[in-house]
Amino acid sequence: MYEEFRVTDRWTGEELNCRWKANIVAIATRHADAVDVRFEVNGRPMWIALPCTAWVRQKQRSGKVITDLLAAQIAGRHLKQLIEEGYDSQRELYTMTEDEVLQHLDAVVDEARGRGGLPVLPVGVEGTGAAGLGPGN
């Protein structure tokens, strides 16, 4: 679904290849209460920050947690929407609100049901490692 996808930039018409690379707890890299989800957009890093408070709200409202896989799908769906709506391609970090996280979560879960489940994240031979993955790298 959103671990790797293609989308057309609204302003340039350029086709962009977006690929998930890693989920990083932001307290370790930038002292923020968030999970930063890294994508490569045509080879350039792009980060989507999900506030940790969204995990608490999700647990309270449903009794279920946001997994790493769901976080990557939520962030990917948000990134796709940003690009389709005309994002600032020079910006490297976008921060989601709690409400945005939960809205995208609900949409991702609905889409996954229609497809028979969530896809597996592409972790393996290439690996994702944490070295050099902080925003700005």
CORDAHU-V681341 format. One record per residue. N is the residue number from 1. RES is the residue in one letter. SS is DSSP state (H for helix, E for strand, L for the rest). PSI is psi in whole degrees, -180 to 180 (999 if undefined). OMEGA is omega in whole degrees, 0 to 359 (999 if undefined). Layout:
{{N & RES & SS & PSI & OMEGA} {N & RES & SS & PSI & OMEGA}}
This chain:
{{1 & M & L & -82 & 186} {2 & Y & L & 13 & 175} {3 & E & L & -25 & 172} {4 & E & E & 126 & 183} {5 & F & E & 163 & 176} {6 & R & E & 144 & 180} {7 & V & E & 150 & 180} {8 & T & E & 128 & 177} {9 & D & L & 127 & 184} {10 & R & L & -39 & 187} {11 & W & L & -37 & 185} {12 & T & L & -19 & 184} {13 & G & L & 1 & 180} {14 & E & L & 137 & 175} {15 & E & E & 127 & 182} {16 & L & E & 136 & 174} {17 & N & E & 119 & 182} {18 & C & E & 129 & 183} {19 & R & E & 127 & 177} {20 & W & E & 140 & 178} {21 & K & E & -39 & 185} {22 & A & E & 156 & 167} {23 & N & E & 128 & 182} {24 & I & E & 132 & 174} {25 & V & E & 117 & 190} {26 & A & H & -19 & 178} {27 & I & H & -31 & 182} {28 & A & H & -29 & 186} {29 & T & H & -32 & 183} {30 & R & H & 17 & 176} {31 & H & L & 43 & 179} {32 & A & L & 148 & 179} {33 & D & L & 71 & 185} {34 & A & E & 166 & 169} {35 & V & E & 121 & 179} {36 & D & E & 126 & 180} {37 & V & E & 121 & 184} {38 & R & E & 133 & 172} {39 & F & E & 157 & 167} {40 & E & E & 129 & 178} {41 & V & E & 105 & 187} {42 & N & L & 42 & 176} {43 & G & L & -10 & 180} {44 & R & E & 141 & 179} {45 & P & E & 140 & 175} {46 & M & E & 132 & 183} {47 & W & E & 136 & 173} {48 & I & E & 120 & 182} {49 & A & E & 126 & 177} {50 & L & E & 123 & 181} {51 & P & E & 137 & 180} {52 & C & L & -26 & 179} {53 & T & H & -22 & 177} {54 & A & H & -32 & 177} {55 & W & H & -42 & 180} {56 & V & H & -47 & 180} {57 & R & H & -40 & 179} {58 & Q & H & -43 & 179} {59 & K & H & -41 & 180} {60 & Q & H & -40 & 185} {61 & R & H & -25 & 185} {62 & S & H & -16 & 186} {63 & G & L & 2 & 181} {64 & K & L & 158 & 182} {65 & V & L & 162 & 172} {66 & I & L & 116 & 179} {67 & T & L & 170 & 176} {68 & D & H & -42 & 179} {69 & L & H & -46 & 178} {70 & L & H & -41 & 179} {71 & A & H & -43 & 179} {72 & A & H & -41 & 179} {73 & Q & H & -42 & 179} {74 & I & H & -50 & 181} {75 & A & H & -40 & 179} {76 & G & H & -41 & 178} {77 & R & H & -41 & 178} {78 & H & H & -43 & 179} {79 & L & H & -45 & 179} {80 & K & H & -44 & 179} {81 & Q & H & -42 & 178} {82 & L & H & -46 & 181} {83 & I & H & -44 & 180} {84 & E & H & -30 & 181} {85 & E & H & -4 & 177} {86 & G & L & 56 & 181} {87 & Y & L & 166 & 175} {88 & D & L & 105 & 186} {89 & S & L & -13 & 178} {90 & Q & L & -15 & 179} {91 & R & L & 139 & 183} {92 & E & L & -17 & 184} {93 & L & E & 128 & 173} {94 & Y & E & 138 & 180} {95 & T & E & 128 & 178} {96 & M & L & 154 & 172} {97 & T & L & 167 & 175} {98 & E & H & -47 & 182} {99 & D & H & -41 & 178} {100 & E & H & -43 & 179} {101 & V & H & -48 & 183} {102 & L & H & -36 & 177} {103 & Q & H & -46 & 179} {104 & H & H & -36 & 176} {105 & L & H & -49 & 180} {106 & D & H & -41 & 180} {107 & A & H & -42 & 179} {108 & V & H & -44 & 180} {109 & V & H & -43 & 178} {110 & D & H & -45 & 179} {111 & E & H & -42 & 181} {112 & A & H & -38 & 177} {113 & R & H & -42 & 180} {114 & G & H & -22 & 181} {115 & R & H & -3 & 180} {116 & G & L & 14 & 177} {117 & G & L & 171 & 179} {118 & L & L & 144 & 176} {119 & P & L & 165 & 177} {120 & V & L & 143 & 176} {121 & L & L & 142 & 183} {122 & P & L & 75 & 178} {123 & V & L & 133 & 180} {124 & G & L & -116 & 187} {125 & V & L & -49 & 180} {126 & E & L & -32 & 184} {127 & G & L & 174 & 179} {128 & T & L & -25 & 177} {129 & G & L & 158 & 181} {130 & A & L & -13 & 184} {131 & A & L & 125 & 176} {132 & G & L & 20 & 185} {133 & L & L & -4 & 181} {134 & G & L & 154 & 178} {135 & P & L & 138 & 183} {136 & G & L & -10 & 178} {137 & N & L & 999 & 999}}
